[in-house]
Amino acid sequence: MSAETTNIDKQAKRHRPALWGMGLAATAVALLFIAFLFSVGTPEDDVKQAITPEQTGD
């Protein structure tokens, strides 16, 4: 049971706002994920912060 007539152009126009919204949401999530990765840092940074010169006696 499919539609007798399908107007592809009309359907594309009707779905355009939803597709733009999904694209913007995916972009926002990707940017937040990248920001999270930069904020986490590297394990070497954590070691440098955990061991200070006062603790090592230098």
mmCIF file as Biopython writes it, N, C-alpha, C and O atoms, coordinates in Angstrom:
data_model
#
loop_
_atom_site.group_PDB
_atom_site.id
_atom_site.type_symbol
_atom_site.label_atom_id
_atom_site.label_alt_id
_atom_site.label_comp_id
_atom_site.label_asym_id
_atom_site.label_entity_id
_atom_site.label_seq_id
_atom_site.pdbx_PDB_ins_code
_atom_site.Cartn_x
_atom_site.Cartn_y
_atom_site.Cartn_z
_atom_site.occupancy
_atom_site.B_iso_or_equiv
_atom_site.auth_seq_id
_atom_site.auth_asym_id
_atom_site.pdbx_PDB_model_num
ATOM 1   N N  . MET A ? 1  ? 0.825  -1.175 0.000  1.0 0.0 1  A 1 
ATOM 2   C CA . MET A ? 1  ? 0.000  0.000  0.000  1.0 0.0 1  A 1 
ATOM 3   C C  . MET A ? 1  ? 0.877  1.249  0.000  1.0 0.0 1  A 1 
ATOM 4   O O  . MET A ? 1  ? 1.249  1.764  1.054  1.0 0.0 1  A 1 
ATOM 5   N N  . SER A ? 2  ? 1.188  1.707  -1.158 1.0 0.0 2  A 1 
ATOM 6   C CA . SER A ? 2  ? 1.972  2.914  -1.273 1.0 0.0 2  A 1 
ATOM 7   C C  . SER A ? 2  ? 1.104  4.039  -1.819 1.0 0.0 2  A 1 
ATOM 8   O O  . SER A ? 2  ? 0.011  3.812  -2.337 1.0 0.0 2  A 1 
ATOM 9   N N  . ALA A ? 3  ? 1.609  5.233  -1.691 1.0 0.0 3  A 1 
ATOM 10  C CA . ALA A ? 3  ? 0.863  6.384  -2.179 1.0 0.0 3  A 1 
ATOM 11  C C  . ALA A ? 3  ? 0.770  6.337  -3.701 1.0 0.0 3  A 1 
ATOM 12  O O  . ALA A ? 3  ? 1.699  5.906  -4.385 1.0 0.0 3  A 1 
ATOM 13  N N  . GLU A ? 4  ? -0.363 6.788  -4.209 1.0 0.0 4  A 1 
ATOM 14  C CA . GLU A ? 4  ? -0.552 6.771  -5.652 1.0 0.0 4  A 1 
ATOM 15  C C  . GLU A ? 4  ? 0.385  7.758  -6.347 1.0 0.0 4  A 1 
ATOM 16  O O  . GLU A ? 4  ? 0.998  7.443  -7.366 1.0 0.0 4  A 1 
ATOM 17  N N  . THR A ? 5  ? 0.481  8.953  -5.775 1.0 0.0 5  A 1 
ATOM 18  C CA . THR A ? 5  ? 1.368  9.968  -6.355 1.0 0.0 5  A 1 
ATOM 19  C C  . THR A ? 5  ? 2.271  10.498 -5.254 1.0 0.0 5  A 1 
ATOM 20  O O  . THR A ? 5  ? 1.823  10.815 -4.152 1.0 0.0 5  A 1 
ATOM 21  N N  . THR A ? 6  ? 3.515  10.583 -5.572 1.0 0.0 6  A 1 
ATOM 22  C CA . THR A ? 6  ? 4.477  11.117 -4.621 1.0 0.0 6  A 1 
ATOM 23  C C  . THR A ? 6  ? 5.184  12.283 -5.286 1.0 0.0 6  A 1 
ATOM 24  O O  . THR A ? 6  ? 5.816  12.135 -6.331 1.0 0.0 6  A 1 
ATOM 25  N N  . ASN A ? 7  ? 5.065  13.435 -4.666 1.0 0.0 7  A 1 
ATOM 26  C CA . ASN A ? 7  ? 5.739  14.625 -5.180 1.0 0.0 7  A 1 
ATOM 27  C C  . ASN A ? 7  ? 7.025  14.791 -4.378 1.0 0.0 7  A 1 
ATOM 28  O O  . ASN A ? 7  ? 7.009  15.288 -3.252 1.0 0.0 7  A 1 
ATOM 29  N N  . ILE A ? 8  ? 8.137  14.371 -4.972 1.0 0.0 8  A 1 
ATOM 30  C CA . ILE A ? 8  ? 9.429  14.373 -4.280 1.0 0.0 8  A 1 
ATOM 31  C C  . ILE A ? 8  ? 9.830  15.790 -3.879 1.0 0.0 8  A 1 
ATOM 32  O O  . ILE A ? 8  ? 10.323 16.011 -2.774 1.0 0.0 8  A 1 
ATOM 33  N N  . ASP A ? 9  ? 9.619  16.739 -4.774 1.0 0.0 9  A 1 
ATOM 34  C CA . ASP A ? 9  ? 10.002 18.124 -4.466 1.0 0.0 9  A 1 
ATOM 35  C C  . ASP A ? 9  ? 9.219  18.675 -3.280 1.0 0.0 9  A 1 
ATOM 36  O O  . ASP A ? 9  ? 9.778  19.369 -2.431 1.0 0.0 9  A 1 
ATOM 37  N N  . LYS A ? 10 ? 7.939  18.370 -3.222 1.0 0.0 10 A 1 
ATOM 38  C CA . LYS A ? 10 ? 7.090  18.851 -2.122 1.0 0.0 10 A 1 
ATOM 39  C C  . LYS A ? 10 ? 7.531  18.212 -0.802 1.0 0.0 10 A 1 
ATOM 40  O O  . LYS A ? 10 ? 7.601  18.886 0.225  1.0 0.0 10 A 1 
ATOM 41  N N  . GLN A ? 11 ? 7.822  16.929 -0.835 1.0 0.0 11 A 1 
ATOM 42  C CA . GLN A ? 11 ? 8.262  16.243 0.377  1.0 0.0 11 A 1 
ATOM 43  C C  . GLN A ? 11 ? 9.620  16.766 0.843  1.0 0.0 11 A 1 
ATOM 44  O O  . GLN A ? 11 ? 9.845  16.916 2.044  1.0 0.0 11 A 1 
ATOM 45  N N  . ALA A ? 12 ? 10.517 17.042 -0.087 1.0 0.0 12 A 1 
ATOM 46  C CA . ALA A ? 12 ? 11.829 17.584 0.273  1.0 0.0 12 A 1 
ATOM 47  C C  . ALA A ? 12 ? 11.665 18.944 0.937  1.0 0.0 12 A 1 
ATOM 48  O O  . ALA A ? 12 ? 12.339 19.242 1.923  1.0 0.0 12 A 1 
ATOM 49  N N  . LYS A ? 13 ? 10.780 19.761 0.404  1.0 0.0 13 A 1 
ATOM 50  C CA . LYS A ? 13 ? 10.550 21.084 0.978  1.0 0.0 13 A 1 
ATOM 51  C C  . LYS A ? 13 ? 9.957  20.971 2.388  1.0 0.0 13 A 1 
ATOM 52  O O  . LYS A ? 13 ? 10.319 21.744 3.275  1.0 0.0 13 A 1 
ATOM 53  N N  . ARG A ? 14 ? 9.058  20.024 2.593  1.0 0.0 14 A 1 
ATOM 54  C CA . ARG A ? 14 ? 8.438  19.855 3.912  1.0 0.0 14 A 1 
ATOM 55  C C  . ARG A ? 14 ? 9.414  19.322 4.962  1.0 0.0 14 A 1 
ATOM 56  O O  . ARG A ? 14 ? 9.287  19.639 6.144  1.0 0.0 14 A 1 
ATOM 57  N N  . HIS A ? 15 ? 10.374 18.526 4.541  1.0 0.0 15 A 1 
ATOM 58  C CA . HIS A ? 15 ? 11.302 17.919 5.494  1.0 0.0 15 A 1 
ATOM 59  C C  . HIS A ? 15 ? 12.561 18.750 5.715  1.0 0.0 15 A 1 
ATOM 60  O O  . HIS A ? 15 ? 13.358 18.429 6.597  1.0 0.0 15 A 1 
ATOM 61  N N  . ARG A ? 16 ? 12.755 19.790 4.948  1.0 0.0 16 A 1 
ATOM 62  C CA . ARG A ? 16 ? 13.970 20.596 5.036  1.0 0.0 16 A 1 
ATOM 63  C C  . ARG A ? 16 ? 14.232 21.146 6.444  1.0 0.0 16 A 1 
ATOM 64  O O  . ARG A ? 16 ? 15.364 21.038 6.917  1.0 0.0 16 A 1 
ATOM 65  N N  . PRO A ? 17 ? 13.240 21.733 7.140  1.0 0.0 17 A 1 
ATOM 66  C CA . PRO A ? 17 ? 13.527 22.257 8.494  1.0 0.0 17 A 1 
ATOM 67  C C  . PRO A ? 17 ? 13.972 21.162 9.473  1.0 0.0 17 A 1 
ATOM 68  O O  . PRO A ? 17 ? 14.863 21.379 10.294 1.0 0.0 17 A 1 
ATOM 69  N N  . ALA A ? 18 ? 13.351 20.004 9.377  1.0 0.0 18 A 1 
ATOM 70  C CA . ALA A ? 18 ? 13.732 18.908 10.273 1.0 0.0 18 A 1 
ATOM 71  C C  . ALA A ? 18 ? 15.157 18.434 9.978  1.0 0.0 18 A 1 
ATOM 72  O O  . ALA A ? 18 ? 15.923 18.150 10.899 1.0 0.0 18 A 1 
ATOM 73  N N  . LEU A ? 19 ? 15.505 18.352 8.709  1.0 0.0 19 A 1 
ATOM 74  C CA . LEU A ? 19 ? 16.849 17.927 8.346  1.0 0.0 19 A 1 
ATOM 75  C C  . LEU A ? 19 ? 17.893 18.945 8.783  1.0 0.0 19 A 1 
ATOM 76  O O  . LEU A ? 19 ? 18.968 18.568 9.250  1.0 0.0 19 A 1 
ATOM 77  N N  . TRP A ? 20 ? 17.586 20.239 8.634  1.0 0.0 20 A 1 
ATOM 78  C CA . TRP A ? 20 ? 18.502 21.280 9.116  1.0 0.0 20 A 1 
ATOM 79  C C  . TRP A ? 20 ? 18.662 21.184 10.630 1.0 0.0 20 A 1 
ATOM 80  O O  . TRP A ? 20 ? 19.769 21.323 11.149 1.0 0.0 20 A 1 
ATOM 81  N N  . GLY A ? 21 ? 17.568 20.946 11.333 1.0 0.0 21 A 1 
ATOM 82  C CA . GLY A ? 21 ? 17.631 20.823 12.786 1.0 0.0 21 A 1 
ATOM 83  C C  . GLY A ? 21 ? 18.488 19.653 13.228 1.0 0.0 21 A 1 
ATOM 84  O O  . GLY A ? 21 ? 19.275 19.771 14.167 1.0 0.0 21 A 1 
ATOM 85  N N  . MET A ? 22 ? 18.336 18.521 12.550 1.0 0.0 22 A 1 
ATOM 86  C CA . MET A ? 22 ? 19.159 17.358 12.894 1.0 0.0 22 A 1 
ATOM 87  C C  . MET A ? 22 ? 20.626 17.612 12.586 1.0 0.0 22 A 1 
ATOM 88  O O  . MET A ? 22 ? 21.507 17.184 13.333 1.0 0.0 22 A 1 
ATOM 89  N N  . GLY A ? 23 ? 20.888 18.309 11.486 1.0 0.0 23 A 1 
ATOM 90  C CA . GLY A ? 23 ? 22.263 18.639 11.141 1.0 0.0 23 A 1 
ATOM 91  C C  . GLY A ? 23 ? 22.896 19.575 12.166 1.0 0.0 23 A 1 
ATOM 92  O O  . GLY A ? 23 ? 24.047 19.388 12.561 1.0 0.0 23 A 1 
ATOM 93  N N  . LEU A ? 24 ? 22.137 20.584 12.593 1.0 0.0 24 A 1 
ATOM 94  C CA . LEU A ? 24 ? 22.646 21.503 13.613 1.0 0.0 24 A 1 
ATOM 95  C C  . LEU A ? 24 ? 22.879 20.790 14.942 1.0 0.0 24 A 1 
ATOM 96  O O  . LEU A ? 24 ? 23.868 21.052 15.627 1.0 0.0 24 A 1 
ATOM 97  N N  . ALA A ? 25 ? 21.974 19.895 15.302 1.0 0.0 25 A 1 
ATOM 98  C CA . ALA A ? 25 ? 22.135 19.151 16.552 1.0 0.0 25 A 1 
ATOM 99  C C  . ALA A ? 25 ? 23.377 18.258 16.493 1.0 0.0 25 A 1 
ATOM 100 O O  . ALA A ? 25 ? 24.132 18.181 17.463 1.0 0.0 25 A 1 
ATOM 101 N N  . ALA A ? 26 ? 23.588 17.590 15.368 1.0 0.0 26 A 1 
ATOM 102 C CA . ALA A ? 26 ? 24.767 16.731 15.220 1.0 0.0 26 A 1 
ATOM 103 C C  . ALA A ? 26 ? 26.050 17.557 15.264 1.0 0.0 26 A 1 
ATOM 104 O O  . ALA A ? 26 ? 27.049 17.124 15.839 1.0 0.0 26 A 1 
ATOM 105 N N  . THR A ? 27 ? 26.026 18.740 14.661 1.0 0.0 27 A 1 
ATOM 106 C CA . THR A ? 27 ? 27.194 19.620 14.693 1.0 0.0 27 A 1 
ATOM 107 C C  . THR A ? 27 ? 27.478 20.089 16.114 1.0 0.0 27 A 1 
ATOM 108 O O  . THR A ? 27 ? 28.633 20.121 16.538 1.0 0.0 27 A 1 
ATOM 109 N N  . ALA A ? 28 ? 26.432 20.453 16.850 1.0 0.0 28 A 1 
ATOM 110 C CA . ALA A ? 28 ? 26.608 20.904 18.235 1.0 0.0 28 A 1 
ATOM 111 C C  . ALA A ? 28 ? 27.187 19.792 19.095 1.0 0.0 28 A 1 
ATOM 112 O O  . ALA A ? 28 ? 28.073 20.039 19.913 1.0 0.0 28 A 1 
ATOM 113 N N  . VAL A ? 29 ? 26.702 18.581 18.921 1.0 0.0 29 A 1 
ATOM 114 C CA . VAL A ? 29 ? 27.216 17.447 19.697 1.0 0.0 29 A 1 
ATOM 115 C C  . VAL A ? 29 ? 28.681 17.195 19.350 1.0 0.0 29 A 1 
ATOM 116 O O  . VAL A ? 29 ? 29.490 16.928 20.239 1.0 0.0 29 A 1 
ATOM 117 N N  . ALA A ? 30 ? 29.026 17.278 18.074 1.0 0.0 30 A 1 
ATOM 118 C CA . ALA A ? 30 ? 30.414 17.059 17.663 1.0 0.0 30 A 1 
ATOM 119 C C  . ALA A ? 30 ? 31.330 18.121 18.269 1.0 0.0 30 A 1 
ATOM 120 O O  . ALA A ? 30 ? 32.423 17.800 18.736 1.0 0.0 30 A 1 
ATOM 121 N N  . LEU A ? 31 ? 30.892 19.387 18.265 1.0 0.0 31 A 1 
ATOM 122 C CA . LEU A ? 31 ? 31.707 20.452 18.854 1.0 0.0 31 A 1 
ATOM 123 C C  . LEU A ? 31 ? 31.858 20.273 20.364 1.0 0.0 31 A 1 
ATOM 124 O O  . LEU A ? 31 ? 32.941 20.493 20.907 1.0 0.0 31 A 1 
ATOM 125 N N  . LEU A ? 32 ? 30.794 19.878 21.037 1.0 0.0 32 A 1 
ATOM 126 C CA . LEU A ? 32 ? 30.884 19.628 22.478 1.0 0.0 32 A 1 
ATOM 127 C C  . LEU A ? 32 ? 31.822 18.464 22.781 1.0 0.0 32 A 1 
ATOM 128 O O  . LEU A ? 32 ? 32.568 18.505 23.760 1.0 0.0 32 A 1 
ATOM 129 N N  . PHE A ? 33 ? 31.786 17.429 21.948 1.0 0.0 33 A 1 
ATOM 130 C CA . PHE A ? 33 ? 32.672 16.275 22.150 1.0 0.0 33 A 1 
ATOM 131 C C  . PHE A ? 33 ? 34.131 16.672 21.963 1.0 0.0 33 A 1 
ATOM 132 O O  . PHE A ? 33 ? 34.998 16.258 22.732 1.0 0.0 33 A 1 
ATOM 133 N N  . ILE A ? 34 ? 34.395 17.474 20.940 1.0 0.0 34 A 1 
ATOM 134 C CA . ILE A ? 34 ? 35.768 17.941 20.708 1.0 0.0 34 A 1 
ATOM 135 C C  . ILE A ? 34 ? 36.234 18.813 21.869 1.0 0.0 34 A 1 
ATOM 136 O O  . ILE A ? 34 ? 37.375 18.692 22.314 1.0 0.0 34 A 1 
ATOM 137 N N  . ALA A ? 35 ? 35.366 19.686 22.360 1.0 0.0 35 A 1 
ATOM 138 C CA . ALA A ? 35 ? 35.713 20.527 23.506 1.0 0.0 35 A 1 
ATOM 139 C C  . ALA A ? 35 ? 35.988 19.663 24.736 1.0 0.0 35 A 1 
ATOM 140 O O  . ALA A ? 35 ? 36.902 19.953 25.508 1.0 0.0 35 A 1 
ATOM 141 N N  . PHE A ? 36 ? 35.211 18.616 24.917 1.0 0.0 36 A 1 
ATOM 142 C CA . PHE A ? 36 ? 35.434 17.699 26.035 1.0 0.0 36 A 1 
ATOM 143 C C  . PHE A ? 36 ? 36.795 17.023 25.923 1.0 0.0 36 A 1 
ATOM 144 O O  . PHE A ? 36 ? 37.519 16.909 26.912 1.0 0.0 36 A 1 
ATOM 145 N N  . LEU A ? 37 ? 37.142 16.576 24.722 1.0 0.0 37 A 1 
ATOM 146 C CA . LEU A ? 37 ? 38.431 15.914 24.536 1.0 0.0 37 A 1 
ATOM 147 C C  . LEU A ? 37 ? 39.590 16.853 24.849 1.0 0.0 37 A 1 
ATOM 148 O O  . LEU A ? 37 ? 40.589 16.426 25.428 1.0 0.0 37 A 1 
ATOM 149 N N  . PHE A ? 38 ? 39.469 18.126 24.474 1.0 0.0 38 A 1 
ATOM 150 C CA . PHE A ? 38 ? 40.525 19.090 24.781 1.0 0.0 38 A 1 
ATOM 151 C C  . PHE A ? 38 ? 40.571 19.410 26.270 1.0 0.0 38 A 1 
ATOM 152 O O  . PHE A ? 38 ? 41.645 19.695 26.800 1.0 0.0 38 A 1 
ATOM 153 N N  . SER A ? 39 ? 39.440 19.369 26.953 1.0 0.0 39 A 1 
ATOM 154 C CA . SER A ? 39 ? 39.423 19.713 28.370 1.0 0.0 39 A 1 
ATOM 155 C C  . SER A ? 39 ? 39.956 18.592 29.252 1.0 0.0 39 A 1 
ATOM 156 O O  . SER A ? 39 ? 40.420 18.846 30.363 1.0 0.0 39 A 1 
ATOM 157 N N  . VAL A ? 40 ? 39.894 17.367 28.770 1.0 0.0 40 A 1 
ATOM 158 C CA . VAL A ? 40 ? 40.349 16.224 29.559 1.0 0.0 40 A 1 
ATOM 159 C C  . VAL A ? 40 ? 41.865 16.259 29.714 1.0 0.0 40 A 1 
ATOM 160 O O  . VAL A ? 40 ? 42.382 15.961 30.790 1.0 0.0 40 A 1 
ATOM 161 N N  . GLY A ? 41 ? 42.573 16.613 28.666 1.0 0.0 41 A 1 
ATOM 162 C CA . GLY A ? 41 ? 44.031 16.664 28.745 1.0 0.0 41 A 1 
ATOM 163 C C  . GLY A ? 41 ? 44.648 15.311 28.505 1.0 0.0 41 A 1 
ATOM 164 O O  . GLY A ? 41 ? 43.981 14.369 28.077 1.0 0.0 41 A 1 
ATOM 165 N N  . THR A ? 42 ? 45.933 15.229 28.788 1.0 0.0 42 A 1 
ATOM 166 C CA . THR A ? 42 ? 46.659 13.981 28.589 1.0 0.0 42 A 1 
ATOM 167 C C  . THR A ? 42 ? 47.071 13.417 29.943 1.0 0.0 42 A 1 
ATOM 168 O O  . THR A ? 42 ? 47.115 14.152 30.930 1.0 0.0 42 A 1 
ATOM 169 N N  . PRO A ? 43 ? 47.369 12.132 30.004 1.0 0.0 43 A 1 
ATOM 170 C CA . PRO A ? 43 ? 47.795 11.533 31.278 1.0 0.0 43 A 1 
ATOM 171 C C  . PRO A ? 43 ? 49.084 12.163 31.816 1.0 0.0 43 A 1 
ATOM 172 O O  . PRO A ? 43 ? 49.282 12.209 33.030 1.0 0.0 43 A 1 
ATOM 173 N N  . GLU A ? 44 ? 49.952 12.641 30.944 1.0 0.0 44 A 1 
ATOM 174 C CA . GLU A ? 44 ? 51.195 13.253 31.415 1.0 0.0 44 A 1 
ATOM 175 C C  . GLU A ? 44 ? 50.900 14.524 32.211 1.0 0.0 44 A 1 
ATOM 176 O O  . GLU A ? 44 ? 51.596 14.824 33.181 1.0 0.0 44 A 1 
ATOM 177 N N  . ASP A ? 45 ? 49.885 15.263 31.810 1.0 0.0 45 A 1 
ATOM 178 C CA . ASP A ? 45 ? 49.512 16.474 32.537 1.0 0.0 45 A 1 
ATOM 179 C C  . ASP A ? 45 ? 49.088 16.131 33.963 1.0 0.0 45 A 1 
ATOM 180 O O  . ASP A ? 45 ? 49.438 16.840 34.906 1.0 0.0 45 A 1 
ATOM 181 N N  . ASP A ? 46 ? 48.339 15.050 34.118 1.0 0.0 46 A 1 
ATOM 182 C CA . ASP A ? 46 ? 47.883 14.642 35.440 1.0 0.0 46 A 1 
ATOM 183 C C  . ASP A ? 46 ? 49.060 14.240 36.324 1.0 0.0 46 A 1 
ATOM 184 O O  . ASP A ? 46 ? 49.082 14.556 37.514 1.0 0.0 46 A 1 
ATOM 185 N N  . VAL A ? 47 ? 50.031 13.548 35.746 1.0 0.0 47 A 1 
ATOM 186 C CA . VAL A ? 47 ? 51.205 13.124 36.512 1.0 0.0 47 A 1 
ATOM 187 C C  . VAL A ? 47 ? 52.004 14.342 36.945 1.0 0.0 47 A 1 
ATOM 188 O O  . VAL A ? 47 ? 52.473 14.393 38.082 1.0 0.0 47 A 1 
ATOM 189 N N  . LYS A ? 48 ? 52.171 15.320 36.067 1.0 0.0 48 A 1 
ATOM 190 C CA . LYS A ? 48 ? 52.920 16.520 36.419 1.0 0.0 48 A 1 
ATOM 191 C C  . LYS A ? 48 ? 52.241 17.295 37.527 1.0 0.0 48 A 1 
ATOM 192 O O  . LYS A ? 48 ? 52.915 17.889 38.369 1.0 0.0 48 A 1 
ATOM 193 N N  . GLN A ? 49 ? 50.929 17.300 37.542 1.0 0.0 49 A 1 
ATOM 194 C CA . GLN A ? 49 ? 50.204 17.998 38.591 1.0 0.0 49 A 1 
ATOM 195 C C  . GLN A ? 49 ? 50.243 17.220 39.899 1.0 0.0 49 A 1 
ATOM 196 O O  . GLN A ? 49 ? 50.265 17.819 40.975 1.0 0.0 49 A 1 
ATOM 197 N N  . ALA A ? 50 ? 50.253 15.897 39.819 1.0 0.0 50 A 1 
ATOM 198 C CA . ALA A ? 50 ? 50.208 15.073 41.027 1.0 0.0 50 A 1 
ATOM 199 C C  . ALA A ? 50 ? 51.549 15.066 41.746 1.0 0.0 50 A 1 
ATOM 200 O O  . ALA A ? 50 ? 51.584 15.022 42.976 1.0 0.0 50 A 1 
ATOM 201 N N  . ILE A ? 51 ? 52.649 15.110 41.010 1.0 0.0 51 A 1 
ATOM 202 C CA . ILE A ? 51 ? 53.981 15.064 41.614 1.0 0.0 51 A 1 
ATOM 203 C C  . ILE A ? 51 ? 54.597 16.452 41.485 1.0 0.0 51 A 1 
ATOM 204 O O  . ILE A ? 51 ? 55.028 16.850 40.403 1.0 0.0 51 A 1 
ATOM 205 N N  . THR A ? 52 ? 54.635 17.159 42.559 1.0 0.0 52 A 1 
ATOM 206 C CA . THR A ? 52 ? 55.214 18.509 42.560 1.0 0.0 52 A 1 
ATOM 207 C C  . THR A ? 52 ? 56.640 18.451 43.092 1.0 0.0 52 A 1 
ATOM 208 O O  . THR A ? 52 ? 57.015 17.467 43.728 1.0 0.0 52 A 1 
ATOM 209 N N  . PRO A ? 53 ? 57.439 19.479 42.846 1.0 0.0 53 A 1 
ATOM 210 C CA . PRO A ? 53 ? 58.820 19.471 43.350 1.0 0.0 53 A 1 
ATOM 211 C C  . PRO A ? 53 ? 58.898 19.361 44.872 1.0 0.0 53 A 1 
ATOM 212 O O  . PRO A ? 53 ? 59.864 18.808 45.398 1.0 0.0 53 A 1 
ATOM 213 N N  . GLU A ? 54 ? 57.898 19.878 45.583 1.0 0.0 54 A 1 
ATOM 214 C CA . GLU A ? 54 ? 57.923 19.791 47.043 1.0 0.0 54 A 1 
ATOM 215 C C  . GLU A ? 54 ? 57.834 18.341 47.516 1.0 0.0 54 A 1 
ATOM 216 O O  . GLU A ? 54 ? 58.414 17.970 48.536 1.0 0.0 54 A 1 
ATOM 217 N N  . GLN A ? 55 ? 57.106 17.537 46.765 1.0 0.0 55 A 1 
ATOM 218 C CA . GLN A ? 55 ? 56.939 16.131 47.146 1.0 0.0 55 A 1 
ATOM 219 C C  . GLN A ? 55 ? 58.166 15.303 46.806 1.0 0.0 55 A 1 
ATOM 220 O O  . GLN A ? 55 ? 58.447 14.314 47.482 1.0 0.0 55 A 1 
ATOM 221 N N  . THR A ? 56 ? 58.892 15.685 45.782 1.0 0.0 56 A 1 
ATOM 222 C CA . THR A ? 56 ? 60.043 14.878 45.370 1.0 0.0 56 A 1 
ATOM 223 C C  . THR A ? 56 ? 61.320 15.286 46.113 1.0 0.0 56 A 1 
ATOM 224 O O  . THR A ? 56 ? 62.299 14.539 46.097 1.0 0.0 56 A 1 
ATOM 225 N N  . GLY A ? 57 ? 61.328 16.438 46.753 1.0 0.0 57 A 1 
ATOM 226 C CA . GLY A ? 57 ? 62.491 16.882 47.485 1.0 0.0 57 A 1 
ATOM 227 C C  . GLY A ? 57 ? 63.491 17.617 46.635 1.0 0.0 57 A 1 
ATOM 228 O O  . GLY A ? 57 ? 64.614 17.858 47.077 1.0 0.0 57 A 1 
ATOM 229 N N  . ASP A ? 58 ? 63.118 17.982 45.424 1.0 0.0 58 A 1 
ATOM 230 C CA . ASP A ? 58 ? 64.046 18.734 44.542 1.0 0.0 58 A 1 
ATOM 231 C C  . ASP A ? 58 ? 64.097 20.198 44.901 1.0 0.0 58 A 1 
ATOM 232 O O  . ASP A ? 58 ? 64.820 20.964 44.265 1.0 0.0 58 A 1 
#
